[in-house]
């Protein structure tokens, strides 16, 4: 949960951390933990004091989690939709009725609703709320700075792997089209480099131990830009219809470092196509990756090819939220004044 004063710029941001008094309980509850995490009875005294202090100073709250509405009840809040929890396999379908109730409470309490993709905007509509579309973003300067810092090390670490280097960074779960990646391996299109935590071992099993796959594990985020910057081809191999309604962050990050990439035709495909290639069939995806082949450009050449100004940035998203809130509040004030004059 983040609280921000309503001004023409973000002058202060306070982050409030939720801490459970029982360290073991979250592990036992698994996905159901989210249904209990923001109940005040589970918070430490220090967390409660932090929350009360932040809310006392805030004009508006900004929340990304549908189960956190208990904390910002009574405070005008922007509810920003990320993944759709109602279709997210890691959050448990048995919890869906409970999550539906949490979403309804969040929508009922939110003064403004924003969504990071068309799918989450549709989620808002299903609850009777119109959302402002605000896609994910990337800090281009910071991302390129980190790419320069770690790219050379990545080249050394990967140098023994046959090229092209086909890189995917993300959570290894049902979102990944394993059949599609297996097709790439059958063609010998290059080395498939997978970086990220394995959340579903059974789902990823066809790729475990397969020839031509390099598993890097969970890479620290500061090192991700360098890995993307040395990739011959970046991949967004998500299953169409199973992308949980969100906006793929990797499309923005590939663009930030000038990396060529191929995506399946998931939600927001038209927007993604402005940055990279979008394939509408599995055979087309494989052919596009093979056609791109090895990228002979240096890291500096790749960085230089990236757009100088990215419209999809975190700053642009924050500015839009501030304008949305300030405009709505100013409009409400004007309407009240007009009503007073006319009366």
N, C-alpha and C positions, 0 to 999 in steps of 0.2 A: 504494500500500500504506500502511496506517495502523496504527500500533501503539498500544494503549491498556492501561494498567494495570487490573487487575480490582479495582475498588472499588465502592462503592455509588453513585458518580457519576463522570463523566468529568473527571478532574482534570488530565489532561495528554494532549495529542495531538501526535504527531510525524509529519510528512509526509516521505516518502522519495522523492526524485526519481530516476528512471532516466535516465541520459544515455548516448547512444551515442557511442563514440569515433570513429565514421565518420559525418559529418554527411550525406553523400549517400546512404548505404546505405538508410535508411528510405524515402526517396522511390522508390528503385529497386525495393524489395521490395513496395511498396504494401501490400495487406492482409496479406501474409505477414510483414510486419515484426513483427506481434504474436507470431509464433511464435519470434522471436529476441530480442525486446526485453529479456527478463528473464534471459537467460543472463549469468552473471557475467563471462564473457569480453568482453562488449560494454560493461561498465560502466567508468566512470572510477575512478581511485583514490579520489577524494573521495566518489563515490557508494558504493563498497564500504565505506568507513569509516563513512559515515552509516548504511548498512544494518546493519552489524555493531553499531554503537553503539545503534541503536534496538532491535534484536532482543535485545541483552543486557539492556536495561532492561524489556522488555515481558513481561507475563504472558500476553497473548493478542494475536493478530494479527487484523486486519479487512481482508479482501481482496475486491475487486470484479472482478478480472480473472482468467479461468481459466488464463491462461498464466503467471501470477506465482507458481505454487506452488513453483517452485524456490527462491525467496527465503525463503519461510516454512516450509520443510521442517523438521520437528522442533519447531515452535512451535505450541501449540494455537491454532487459527484459526477464525474465523467466516467462511464463504464466503457472501457476499451476492450473489445473482443479480440482474442487471439485464436487458439484452436477451439473447435467445437467439441466440448466435453461429452456431448451426447452420443458421439460416434467415435470417440477416441478409445482404441482397444486397451491401452495401458491403464485407463481409468475404470474399467470394469463395467460391462453392460448391466450387471446386476444392480449397479448404483444409479442407473439411468433415471428411475422415478424420483430419486432423491435429488439428483442434479437438476432435473426439470424444475423442481420446487425452488432450488437455489437460484436458478436463472430467473424464474418468475419474480422472486423477491428482489433480485438485483435490478431487473428492468423496471419494476414498480418504484424502486427507490431512486433510480438514477435520473439526474436532471438532463444529462446528455449521453448519447450512445455513439461510439465510434467503432469501426470494424476494420481489420487489417486486410480483408479480402472479400471477394464477392460471396464466398460461402458463408462467412461469419455475418455478413450483412443480411443474407437470407435467413440466418438463424434469428437475428433480431426481428425481422419481419414476421417470423412464425410466432413470435410473442407479442406482435402488435406494435413494435417500435421501429421507427425509421432510423437507420444508422448513417453517419457520415463516413464515407470510405477513406481510410487513412492507412495506406500500405506500410509495410515494414521499411526499414531504411538501413543505411550504413554510414559510418563516419569515414568518408573517403580518405581524408588526410591521415587520420590515425591508422586506418587499415593499410595504406601504402607505407607508412613509416614502419609499421611492424613487419610488413612483407620484406622490406629492404634489410631489416635486422636479422631475419631468420631464413631467408631464401637460400643463401649460400650453404648453410648447414643442411637444409633439406636436400639440396642437390648431392651433397656428399653422402647422406644417409640412404638416398634412393639410387645411387649410381650403379649398384650391382643389379638392379631390376631392369628387365628388358623394357624398352620404350616402344610405343608411346605409354606415358603414365596417365591412366584414366582414374581420376580422383573423385571420390565422394566422401564428404564429411557430414555426419549426421547421426541420429540415433538409429541403431539397427533393430528394426521392428517391422510390424505389418505394413507400414507405409512404403517400405522398399520393395520394388518389383524384382524379386529374386529370379524369376524365370527370365526376365529381360537381361539381367546381368549374366546369367548362365549362358544365354545366347551369345553375348559378347565374348565370353571365354571360349566357347566352341569355335569361334572364328579366329581365335588367336589375335584379337584386335590390339592387344597390348597387355600391360600389367594393370589389373584392377586393384587400386589402392583404397582401402576402406579405413576411415578414421572415425571413431566414435564409440560410445558404450553399446554393448549388446544387451538390449532390453528383452529380447525374445530369442533365446538360443534355438528353440525348435524351428521357428520361422526361418532363421538364417542358416540352418543346418546344411542345405545344399551347397553353400559356399564355404563351409568350414573345411579346411584341408584341401580345397580344390586347387589344382595347378593353375598358376597365373594370378593368384590372389595374395595380396600382402595386407595383413591386418596390423594396424598401428595402435589400436586401442583408443582410449579417450585422450585426445591431444589437448593440452592447455590452450585456451582461446587465443592467448597472445601469440601462439605459434601457428595458428590456423592460416593467417594471411600469407605467410611465406610458403606454406604447403600449396595453397591455391595458386599462388603466383608462379610456381614451377610446374604446375600440371600441364600436360599437353592438351588434355581435354577435361573439362569439368563436367560432372554428371549430376542431373537431378532425376534419378530413376524412380520416381514415385508412381505408385499404382493409381491410375485414373479412377476417380470415385472414392478413393481411400486416403485423401490428403488432409482429412479432418477439418476442411474448410478454411485453413490458414494460408498465409502468403509465404512462399518459400524464401527464406532469408538468403539462401545461397545465390539466388539470381542476382541480388543486389551486391553481394560480396564478390562474385566472379567479375561483375562489371567494374567494381571499384579497382581491381588489379589488372584489368584488361585480359582476363582469361577467357578463352573460347569455351562455350559449354553447350550441351544438348539436354533438353528437358522433355519429359513426356507432356502430353496435352492436359495437364491438370488445371484446376480452377485458376483463372487469371492468365490463361495461356497467351492471350493477345498482348497483355502487358509484358509478359516474360519474353515474347518474341521480339520486343524492341531492344532487348539486351543480348539475346543469344538465339540458338536454333530450337524450335519446338517441333517434335515429331508426333504425328497423330496416329501412328501405328508402330508396333514393336519392330517390324522389319525396317521401317524408315529410321527409327532411333538408331538401330545397329549400323545401318548404312551411313548415317550422318556422322557417327563417331569414327567409323573406319575412314571416311572421306577426309575428316579433319586431320587425322594422323598425327605425326610428330610436329611440334611447334618449335621451330628453330630460333625464334626471337629470344633475345636476352630478357631478363627480368625488367631492366630499365625500359626496353622497347615496349614491353607489355604494359607497364605502368603508364608510359606516355600515351598509349593508345586508349586508355580509359577516359571516359567523358570528363571534361574539366570541372563541370558542375553537375552533381547528381540531384535530380529533383526528388528522388526517393532517399531522403536523409533523415536522421533522427532530429536534426534541428528544424527541418521543414515540418515534420510531424508535430513537434512541440509548438512551433509557431502557430500552426493551424489550430491546435487545441486551445491555445491562449486566445486567438482571435475568435474562435467559436464561443468560448465562455464569455469573453468581454463583450462581444456583439450581442449575445443573447441577454446578458444582464443589462446592457445599455438599452436594448430594445424594450425590455420589460419596464425599465424606468421611464422611457419615453411614452409607452402605452399608459402607464399610471398617470403621468403628467397630463396627457391628452384627455384621459377620462375625467380628471379633476377639472380641467378647463371647460370641457363640454358640459359637465354637470353644473 
